[in-house]
């Protein structure tokens, strides 16, 4: 029982970071109708920059500066790369290929500049795990959860309760109408990319202090972030948060209990190392959800636009 | 068809004997001046050297069948379509190549056809987006108050999602949203599309009021000639991308050609 609780809590805490990366994807996808495959690579690149800053700066300053760098990188990529895709091609396959290109460019930049070896990342709250009646909660995980939750909340407030958020939502809903209403939609696109990559950067810094900093530490995270975003139908912030946490829990439980479940169901095979199947679960969730509920668990059913 | 409902706002203010667009007899500078405008979509040329003027506080109607190029002309003026050649001047400055949003800030607001609104946002949120170019809390509140004054039904519906509005209410919402930007020139594209005659009459009554009370100039594309000429000072008949004739509302109503081509059944039945 304690183990179940332990695994659930650990999973939920980790899952929050999937939600943050997923939210970044949602913000960008909503505003520009582009799925950014470069999200994780860009987040990792920025985390390396933050790491080099943190060699000289105290943690809060480095963290804040890292977030700002992420925002600027996102905005610049929109301005210098995404906007170069001809407007007519913006919704087709081309931008997808472009963001795949971003993945390789930023991965290459990271490895080229910083090398491939892992680095320890400073932890603001180092120390032994907190013991809650036999359930151990790592401080790094708890910190990751706290910041993730704060970020999700901040984004939610921005989008739901400010004029800027309203204008961003309007731009996402109908770009031409927003432009004709006086909204400089090109600037809104830059802003959305800035926010989206800021999410990826924060997620990268949180993960690096939990694991350690490597050029591909976020590769798998991107898949889980996609899954979380898909749970939210690629347009729901709450859905993405729930999706991320749910996936974290599912992943954590799979790693421990999959063998038992298989045995219990009398399936004709054995799972010797359930740990190896942890990541599979995200892919299964994406596929099943896309078939059963393409609009996501939380997304509103789309009316076909004529 | 019961479209002869017009006339209640009978406004043939200017009736000059001129037939060419370059006529601005009053000597006053026109607010909008389009000269020799050529526009194409891909390889298809839609406008072939259009000339047009809108005076300050004037109401100008673009008449002509579907596909004549009325919408394209409006789109070119508001920056949505890029002209191949020609000039567009708004308040004596060239505006070719400017983004639609920056033209909104300068007071030129385009209300496109098929009333595109933000379906998932509430009525009030839609209006607030329109107020993007308006700075200051009190200025926005004033603009909102004014929009609700012209369209009281929107106040009742302010918390409803825009998608739940009727067609007429949606048309009112897009005009009200344009009003939030405090325009000096309003481009209206087929505000009557798909609406019941009574609703159309209401909307045009409000447009006339906005023109008179706010001094907003109006350039509208309206295939319904009867109703368009009932509120316009001046009409341009556009056919296959060129201006066929220009005249005051009274002149155009009297013109045999316009009568035959556009008043159609309406004229035949009276």
Contacts between the chains, C-beta under 8 A, distances in Angstrom:
chain1	res1	chain2	res2	distance
A	163	B	128	6.6
A	163	B	132	7.9
A	166	B	121	7.4
A	166	B	125	5.8
A	166	B	128	5.9
A	166	B	129	6.3
A	167	B	129	5.9
A	167	B	132	5.8
A	169	B	118	7.5
A	169	B	120	7.9
A	169	B	121	6.8
A	170	B	118	4.9
A	170	B	121	6.4
A	170	B	125	7.8
A	170	B	126	7.9
A	170	B	129	4.3
A	173	B	118	4.7
A	173	B	119	7.0
A	173	B	120	6.2
A	173	B	121	7.0
A	174	B	116	5.5
A	174	B	117	7.6
A	174	B	118	5.9
A	176	B	80	7.2
A	176	B	112	7.5
A	176	B	116	6.6
A	177	B	112	7.7
A	177	B	116	4.1
A	177	B	117	6.6
A	177	B	118	6.7
A	178	B	118	7.8
A	178	B	129	6.6
A	179	B	99	7.1
A	179	B	100	4.7
A	179	B	101	5.1
A	180	B	78	6.8
A	180	B	80	7.6
A	180	B	100	5.3
A	180	B	101	7.7
A	180	B	104	7.0
A	180	B	109	7.3
A	180	B	110	5.3
A	180	B	111	7.7
A	180	B	112	6.3
A	180	B	116	7.9
A	181	B	101	7.9
A	181	B	104	6.9
A	181	B	129	5.1
A	181	B	130	4.7
A	181	B	132	6.3
A	181	B	177	5.9
A	181	B	178	7.7
A	181	B	180	7.9
A	181	B	181	7.1
A	182	B	101	5.2
A	182	B	104	3.4
A	182	B	105	6.1
A	182	B	109	7.5
A	182	B	130	7.0
A	182	B	132	4.6
A	182	B	133	3.9
A	182	B	181	5.0
A	183	B	101	5.7
A	183	B	129	6.6
A	183	B	132	4.9
A	184	B	99	7.1
A	184	B	101	4.7
A	184	B	102	7.3
A	185	B	101	6.8
A	186	B	99	7.5
A	300	B	120	7.6
A	303	B	119	7.9
